Amino acid sequence: MKIVKNIGNFDKKLRLLICFLLIVYGIYFSSWVGFIAIVPILTATMNICPLYSLLGLSTCPLEKHA
């Protein structure tokens, strides 16, 4: 089974922004909410979203063949 990347560049940047905001929120309010940032960090760095895979979605641009 081949794992196919399904997260595009914009989606990746958005996920990293969300995780940054969650971490800042968690630190500022001394809350456990900052730990939720682990999920967007992992999905953004691996370029794979399990939920997108289950739903058959992809935000990656289509490959152009020469």
SVG drawing of the C-alpha trace seen along z (x, -y; Angstrom):
<svg xmlns="http://www.w3.org/2000/svg" viewBox="-15 -34 23 36">
<polyline fill="none" stroke="black" stroke-width="0.4" points="0.0,0.0 1.5,-3.3 0.9,-6.4 0.0,-9.3 0.5,-12.9 -2.9,-14.7 -2.0,-18.1 -1.1,-21.0 1.1,-23.9 -1.6,-26.3 -3.2,-23.7 0.2,-22.9 0.8,-26.6 -2.7,-26.9 -2.2,-23.9 1.1,-25.3 -0.5,-28.6 -3.3,-26.8 -0.8,-24.8 1.2,-27.9 -2.0,-29.7 -2.9,-26.6 0.5,-26.5 0.4,-30.2 -3.1,-29.9 -2.0,-26.9 1.0,-28.7 -0.8,-32.0 -3.7,-30.5 -1.8,-27.6 -4.2,-25.2 -3.9,-21.7 -5.3,-23.0 -1.8,-23.5 -1.3,-19.8 -3.9,-19.6 -1.3,-21.3 0.4,-17.9 -2.1,-16.7 -1.7,-19.6 2.1,-19.5 2.2,-15.8 -0.1,-16.1 1.6,-19.2 5.1,-17.7 4.1,-14.4 1.9,-16.0 -0.7,-13.3 -4.1,-13.7 -5.8,-10.5 -9.3,-12.1 -8.7,-13.4 -7.7,-9.8 -10.9,-8.4 -13.0,-11.0 -11.1,-10.8 -10.0,-14.4 -6.7,-16.0 -5.5,-19.6 -2.3,-18.7 -2.1,-20.2 -2.4,-17.8 0.9,-16.6 1.5,-17.9 2.9,-15.4 5.3,-16.7"/>
</svg>
